[in-house]
């Protein structure tokens, strides 16, 4: 399923999701068998605990600062930077400062 009301429009990604105090907010833009595109907004000190996925995932920061740990190694990203989280490697995310990101996962 996709967010069809967004189709065929010029949009600013960071305007499609808002921060929420003490929370992680997500919004699915594309959800297909072949892959997903999801926006996230992390309030300061919020995060996602360590987990793995069977697919590569690209993270691009739209705003703020994040710590992304992949297989035990910390990576610090700021607005405009990206990283690829490899399939089957444990990873976790934490907001150094509140941040917004787009997560693109290709399944096939």
VENNOR-V135651 format. One line per field, one symbol per residue. ss: DSSP state (H for helix, E for strand, C for the rest). psi: psi as a letter, one per 30 degrees, with the letter a starting at -180 (. if undefined). A space follows every 50 residues. Layout:
# VENNOR-V135651
ss: ???
psi: ???
This chain:
# VENNOR-V135651
ss: CECHHHCCCCCCHHHHCCCCCCCEEEEEEEEECCEEEEEEEECCCCEEEE ECCCCCEEEEEEEEEEEEEECCEEEEEECCCEEEECCCCCEEEEEEEEEE EEEEEECC
psi: klifffkhlkljefffkllkkglkkljkekjleflljkkkjklkglaklk lllglkkkkkkflaklkjkjhfkkkkklkflllkjkkgkkllkkjelklk lkkjkkf.
